[in-house]
Amino acid sequence: MRSFLGRFSNIFPHPIRLHHPTASDTHLEPPSKATGVPWLMPPPPFLRPPTFLPALSHSTKRGVSLRFLPLAITAFTTFFGSMSCKSGSSGRGAALSDGRGQGVAAASIHNAASYSQSDAGGSSSPIAPGRALCLNHSAGSDIGTIKRLIPALTHTARKGQMGRVGLLGGSADFTGAPFYAGMAGLKVGGDLCYIFTAEEASGPLKAYSPELMVTPVYSAKSLGVGFAGDLEGEEDGSSDAARSAEHKAKEKQVARMVQRVTPFFPKLHVLVVGPGLGRDPWIMEATRRILVEAKTHALPLVIDADGLWLVAHSPEILQDYPEGDDGGGVVVTPNLIEFARLQAGLTGASVAEATPPAVPFQHTDVIAVAKALGGKAGRVTVCLKGREDIVADRERWLVVTEEGARRRSGGLGDILAGTTGVLLHWSHLAMQEQAHGGAVKAERSERGSEGKGAQSGEESTCQIDPRDRVLWACAGASLIARRASRRAFEEHRRSMTAPDVLAHLGPVLEELSPTDIKEP
């Protein structure tokens, strides 16, 4: 009997064991002997079905896991039709990399003028002159600088002082994006959030949360905006008079939208533009006019998503955008494809057909786009989202290497946009405190689990260069969003979605800047 079973020892190499995954097992790898929850060992190869789930990696792009499903179904059908392991295994590990795994600055780079990188043609492009600020999760002084941007909570603070954020976004199709951006601003520590959106989206947004102050500023039905942003009613058979009347009616709707948003400008600290806005031409025109008005008020802006579509088609909107008293200027938060569109718009190429190059972006590209968008006198900061986030203005750049989640669920960019809006205002408060009081209060230097010993002393005396404060605000927002998404991923793995990340924003802020609840 033993000899008979011995013949199958190569098929069943291990007995059945009990395995318990540990808290540190975030890679979802097969458990080891030391681990727990009952697991059966894998069946023999000829009985093993193909693996259909794509591996999650930091280079995975949003939507890849879902688009992998048809391939998985095809492989599944092929396998059970022919019982061929080979056909099933061919579906494993589809190309999930976006080509950004290499080419970003490591945390040891300090001199931007000496850094260069080869492009597709093999040539070398030096970084534009300027100081490189590099952020790493282990760099205590960098963490200390970001902690300086987080204002202390006191009994003398007034409602709205920590941030009144406006958000122009949402549409009949997209209500989740403005919700995530607005709630991120509140969860990270902002006081008030005003959302300007379509009448069709205002009801759902109010139902999502009573904390969001939602103002409907246009009617998608009146503008003739159908689902997916299509224009309705402009048929070839319509008479010239009918088309002219319809055009005038929509012009009134656009003017009404602008008139409903701009009166809020004096009470806002920052305006976030784009999440869920849609790309309807009439909405884009209204948004363009709103940005022109914001420019006259020198209102700090954070532009993301569909707002970047508008900027790519009309980059002159941000030319010479004033810094104002807050000194925030404009922050744009593109991903790779949105960044490629911005480049195309600035060079006169086709925005709709723009695609990221096969080689990684160079920091010179980010600086060049920031310069071109800002014009001769404007201040535009670019936060390029990717494997590492690259933050750059017209002179300096910074790389955030904090590890994020390997899940690319929808809404993560919206969370970053809302967080950036609040941090942008906080950086202004930090500059005011620095100008009037110099170093941070002694008790603030002792806060936080990452600022000990020499790092605490450095935090208490370090002064933030006013030229760098927007860079640090963007870096802080990136750090917070990345760390929250990583914590959410460690807890939920493949089921992680944007609400899970929202739930971790508060704990991450508390780690960076613990609140003294015993303060008199």
N, C-alpha and C positions, 0 to 999 in steps of 0.2 A: 504493500500500500504506500509506504514511504517513497519507494522508488518510482511508483506511478505519479505521486504528487510532485516528486522532484523534477519530473519532466516539464512541469508547468511553472517552475520557480522563476523562469525568465519572463513569463507572462504576468504573474502576480508577484513582483519582487518584494512587496511590503505587506505585512499584516494590516488589518484594519486598526486604526488608532483613533484616539480622541485628541482633538486639537482645539486650542483656545487662542484666537487672535488677541494680541496685546494692544494696548492703547497706542503704542508707537508704530504699529503696523498700518501705515497709511498707503502702502503701495498695492494692497490687495493681492499680494503674492501668495502662492500655496503655503500653508502654515508649516512650521517646523515641529520637531518633536516636543519642544518646550511650550508649545502654545495650546488653547482650550475649547468652545462650542463644537459639537460633534461634526466631524468631516469624514467622509469616506475617501479612501485613496482612489486615484484615477483608475478607470477601467483599462483593460489591455488596449493597445493601439487599434486593433481591428474592430473594437466595439466603441471606440471613442468618437463622439460626434465632433464636427468641426467647431472651432471657436468663432462665434459671430460678433462678440462684443469688441469694439475697437479699444485699444489701450489708450489710457488718458496720459497725456504728457503736457509739459509747459508750452510746447509749440503747437498744440492743438488749437485750431481756429473755431470760432463759434459757428455752429451749424454742421460741422463735419460729422459729428456722431449721428445726427439725424439723417444726413445725406448718405451715411453708410448703410442705412437700413435696407434699401433696395438691393444692394450688393449682398447683404447677409441673407435676404430672402432667396435670391437667386442661388447662392451657394447651398442654402438649406435644401432647396428643391432638387438641385443637382445631386447632392449627397444621397438623399433618400431615394432618388430615382436610379442611381447606379451603385450606391454603397461604396463610393470611391472616396477614400480619405484624402487623396491628393487634390481632388477638385474642391473639397471643403477647406483645406488648409491654405489654398491660394487666396482665399478671401481674408485671411488673417493679416492684421497689421497694415492696412491700407496707408498710403502716404499721407500722414497727418501733419507733417512739418510744413511750416510756411516759409522756410528758408531763413528764419531769423535766429536760429540757434547760435550762430557765430557772428562776430563782427561788432559787438557792442563793447563799450569800454569796461574794463575791469575796475574794481574799486581802488587799485593801486595807481591809476593814472591821475596825475596832478597838474601837468602842464599841457594845456590845450594846444599851444603853438607847436609843440614837438610831436603831437600825435598825428599819424597818417594811416591810411588804409587803402588797399588796392580796390579799384572798381572793376567793372566787368571787363574792361579792356586791358587790365593789368597795370594801369597807371596808378600813381600815388597822389592823393589829394590831401594836403595838409589842412589841419583845423585852422579856422580863422583865429587871429590873435584874441586872446581873452583867457580869463582864469577858469579852469575846469573845477567844478564842484562835484565830487563824487560821493554818493550816499550808499552805505552798506549797513545791513542790519546789525553788524558788530562794531560799527564805527560809533563809539560813544559820543565824541564831540559833535558829530552830525545829528545824532538823536537828541543831544542836548540843545542844539540850535532849533530843531523842530519843536521841542518841548517849550521853548521860550515863546513860541507863537500861540500856545494854548493859554488863554486868559484864565486867571484864578476866579473861582466863584466866591462872591462876597455877598453879605446882606445888603450892601449899598447899591448893588447892580439893579438896573431898571429893565423892565420888559422891553425886548427889542435891542438892547445894547449889545448882545452877543451875536447879533446878525439878523437882519431883515432881508430875506432872499426873495427875489421875484423870479418866476419861471414862465417863459413863453414857450408853450409846447402842448402836446396832446392834440388829438383829432378824433373824428368819428371812428377811425380804425384803430388808433393807438392810445390807450388810456394807461397802460402799465408804466411806460417810460417816464411820464411826468410824476407819477406816484412814487416811483423808486428814487428819482432825483430829489423830489421834495422831501420825502421821508428821510433820505440820507442826510440832507441838510439839518433836519430836526434832530435825528438820532446822534449826529456827531456833535451837536451842541448849539446849533442856531436856534433863535427864539421863535421867529415867525417865518412863514412861507406863503407867498401869494402866487397862485397859479392862474395864468391867463390862457384860456383854451376855448375850444368850440362848445357851443351850447349842447351838442350831442354828447360831449365827453364830460361835461360838468357834473351831471347826475352821478355817473359811475365814480368819478373822483371823490365827490362828497361822501358817497357811500363807503369808499375804501377807508377813509379816515376823516374824523371831524376836526383834526388838527390842521388840515390844509384849507386855506382860505381861497376858494375857487371862484373866479369871476369869468363868466362866459363873455367873450368879446366878439364872436362872429357866429353866424349860422351856416353850417356846411350845406344845408338844404337851400338857403337863399343864394349862396354862391354857386350852387350847382355842382358841388364837389361830391362825386360818387365814391363808393368804396374803392380803395387802392389809389385814391387821388385822381380819378378820372374826371374830366369835365363833361357835364351833360348839357344838353339843350342847344349846343352850337352845331346844328345839323346843316348839311349843304343845302337842303331845301328851304331853309329859312330866308325870308326876305331881308334886304339890307336894313330896312326900317326896324324890323324885329330884332336883328342882331345888334343894331345900334342901341335900341332901348335896353336890351339885355346887358350890353356892355356898360351902359350908364348905371344901371341898377347894381351891378357888381362893383363898379367904382365907388358907389356910395357905401357899400358894405366894407370895402377896404378902408375908406376914410373913417368909417365908424369904428373899425377895429383899432386903428391907430389912436383915435380920440379916446377910446376906453382904456388903453394901456398907458399912454404917456403921462396922465395925471398922477400915476403912482410913483413916478421916478423920484421925486424929492424925498420920499420916505424909504426908498430902497437903498441898501448898501451895495448890492450886486444884482445883476440880471443874468440868469442862465437861459440861453436861447437854443432851442433845437430838439430836445427829447420828445419824440412822438409827434413832432410838428407836421410831418407830411411834406410832400414836394409839389403840391398843387400850385400852378403859376400865380393864382390870385393871392394865395397865402404867402408865397415867396415875395410878392410885391409889397404886401402889407408889412411883412417882416423887414424888408429892406427899408421902408420908410420909418419903421420903429427904431431900427439901428441908427438911422440918420439923426433922429431926435435924441437918442441916447448919447450920440456923439456930442451934441450941443450941450448936454448936461454933464459930460465927462463921467458918465456912469460906468463903473467897472463891469466888464462882461466876461462870461464864460460861454463859449460857443461849442456845441457838440452836435453830433448826429446830423439831422436835416438842416440845422443852421450852417453846418460846414458845406453842405450842397449849395446853399445860397452864396456863401463866401467864395467858393470855387468858381462860380459863374460870374460873380461881381466882386472881385478882390479889392476894387477901389473903395469899397464901403469902409474898410478899416484903415485906409491910408491916413497917416498923420492923426490917428486917434489920440486925443489928449489923455494925459495921465490924471489930471484933476487933483483935488486935494487928497483923495485917498491914494493916488499914485498907482492904482491897480492896472489901468489900461485894459488890455484884452488878453484873455487866455483862450486858446483853441486846443481841443483835446482830440485829435484825430487818431484813428487806427491806421493800419498800413494803407488800405485802399483809399481812405479819406485823405490821407497825406498825399498819395499819388494824384488825387483829383486836385488838391490845392496846388501842387506843382504844375499840373497841366493847365489850370486856370491862370496861373501867373505867367506861363510861357506861351499862352495862346493855343495850346493843343486841345484836343477834344477831351472834355471832362468826363463825358459819359463812357468813353472807351478807355479811360485811364486804368492801368493795372500796375501793381507793384512790380519792380524789377526782380529778376531772379537772385540778385546779390543783395546782401543786407544794406540797409540805409547807412550812410555815413553821417557823422555829426555835422559835417559841413552842410549837408542837405537841410538839416533842421534849422541851423543858424541862418542859412540863405533864405529859407521860407519865412522865418521870423522877420528878417530884415525887409524882404520884399512886401510882406503884408503890412508892416508898419509904415513903410515909406520913409521919408527923410527924417521925420520928427516923431512919428508914432511909436508906441510901445506895444508890441505884440509878443506874447510868450507862447511857445508851442510845447505841448506835452504829447509826445508821440508814444502811443500805447503799443506795447509789444512784449517780447520775452523779458526785457528790461524796459522800463519807461525812461525815455530821453526827454529832458526838459531843457529848453534853450530859449534865450532871447537873442537880440542882435549882437551881443558881445560874449556871453558866457553860456555854458551848458553844464548839465548835471545828469548823472545816470543813477536811477534807483534800481538797486539789485535785490531788493527785498523779495523773497519767494512768495508767490501767490498761489492760487488754486489751479489744479489741472482741469477743472471744469470750466467751459466757456458758455455758460448759460446766458440767456438774454437778460438785460438789465444791469449788468456789471458796469458797463460804461456810463449808464445813467447815474448809478451810485457814485462813481468817481466825479462826475460833473457836479452833483449836488454838494459833495464833500469839498470839492475845490472852491466852490462859491463861498462857503463858510470860512475856510482857511484863508482865502484871499482877504476877507474882511478882518479876520483875526491878525493877519500880518500888519494891517494898518494900525490896529490897536496896539500891537507890540512896538511899532515905530513911535507911536505917541508916548507910550510908557517909557521907552528908551530915551526919547528926547526930553521928557520932563523929570524922569527919575534915575536915568542911567541904568545901573545893573538891576537885575530882578531881585525881588525881596529874598532875604536869606532863606525863609522857609520854603520858597519855591525851588531853591537849588537842592534841597534835600528830598524832594519828591521823586517818585518814580523808581521802578525796579532796575532801570538800566543806567541810572546816573549816580554811581557810587564813587567814593574816593576822589581821585584826581578829576574824574569826569564831572562830579558835582561842582567842584571848585571852578572848573572851566566854564560850566554853564552859568555860574553866578556872576562871572566877570566878562564873559564874551559879549561883544557888541555885534549886532547884525548889520552888515553893510546895507544901507537903504537900497542900493542898486540890486541887491540879491534877494530882497525879501519876497518878491513874487516867485522867484525860482524856488525858494524854500517853502513857500506856501503850497506850490504845486507838488513839490517833493513830499511834503507832509501829507497831503491828500492822497497821493499815490501810496505812500507807506501805510497809511491807515486802511485804505481800501484793500490793498494787497494782503495785509495781515488779517483783516477780518474775513476775506474770502478764503484764505488758507485755513483759518480756524473752522470756518463753516464746512470746508471740504473734508477736514480731518474728522468732523462729526458726522457728516451726511454722505460722504463719498460721491457716488454717481448720482444720487438723488438730490444733490445740492442745487438750490435755485436762489434767485436774488433775495427773496425774503429771509432766507437763512443768513445771508451776508449782512442784511440790515440788523438782524438780531445781535450780531457780534461787533457792530461799530462801537456801541457804548462800552463794553468790556475792554476793547482795545484802547479807547481813549483813556479809560481809567488806569490801565497799565502805564501808559505814557505819562499821565498827569493825575495821580491819585487825589481825590477830593478830601479835604480835611473837614469831616462833618462835625468836629468838636470846636470849630472856629467860633468865637463869640459873636 
